[in-house]
């Protein structure tokens, strides 16, 4: 509940102030949690399936992208990974996800290997 209240208050405040379209809010964690409780009544780190929430920044609200299997263990539809999340964030910030920066030896380094998710209005 504290996260739900804080996130909704932030998004509503940005909306009321007319700043939501130019501000990207991203709620995510660095790793998911196992779909099953372990022997210590907790959940272990689990990178195979997790949830991310986007708001503002040109993202069309009220949509879901992808789904997990019935256990929440693996993506079932439209899987994506960190490179796609990075590309989505770069796109929202007006940065071309295909942009390159030069390595010190002169070769180009891509800032991102993913593709923006089709979430934009």
QUIJOKA-V9256 format. One record per backbone hydrogen bond with DSSP energy under -0.5 kcal/mol. CO is the residue of the C=O (numbers start at 1). NH is the residue of the N-H. E is the energy in kcal/mol with one decimal. If there is no record, write none. Layout:
BEGIN
CO_NH_E, CO_NH_E
END
This chain:
BEGIN
1_5_-2.7, 2_6_-2.5, 3_7_-3.1, 4_8_-2.3, 5_9_-2.2, 6_10_-2.4, 7_11_-2.6, 8_12_-2.5, 9_13_-2.5, 10_14_-2.6, 11_15_-2.4, 12_16_-2.8, 13_17_-1.9, 14_19_-2.9, 14_20_-1.0, 15_18_-1.4, 19_22_-0.6, 20_23_-1.0, 20_57_-2.3, 23_25_-0.6, 23_57_-0.9, 24_26_-0.5, 25_55_-1.9, 26_28_-0.6, 27_53_-2.4, 32_46_-1.9, 38_41_-1.9, 42_38_-3.7, 44_34_-2.1, 46_32_-0.7, 46_49_-0.6, 48_75_-0.5, 53_27_-2.9, 55_25_-3.1, 56_59_-2.2, 58_121_-2.4, 59_61_-0.5, 67_76_-3.2, 67_77_-1.6, 69_72_-1.7, 74_69_-2.5, 77_67_-1.6, 81_84_-1.0, 81_85_-1.9, 82_86_-2.9, 83_87_-2.3, 83_114_-0.6, 84_88_-2.1, 85_89_-2.4, 86_90_-3.0, 87_91_-2.6, 88_92_-2.3, 89_93_-1.8, 90_95_-3.0, 91_94_-1.5, 94_96_-0.5, 96_99_-2.2, 99_111_-2.4, 101_109_-3.0, 103_106_-2.4, 107_103_-3.1, 108_110_-0.5, 109_101_-2.5, 117_119_-2.4, 119_60_-3.3
END
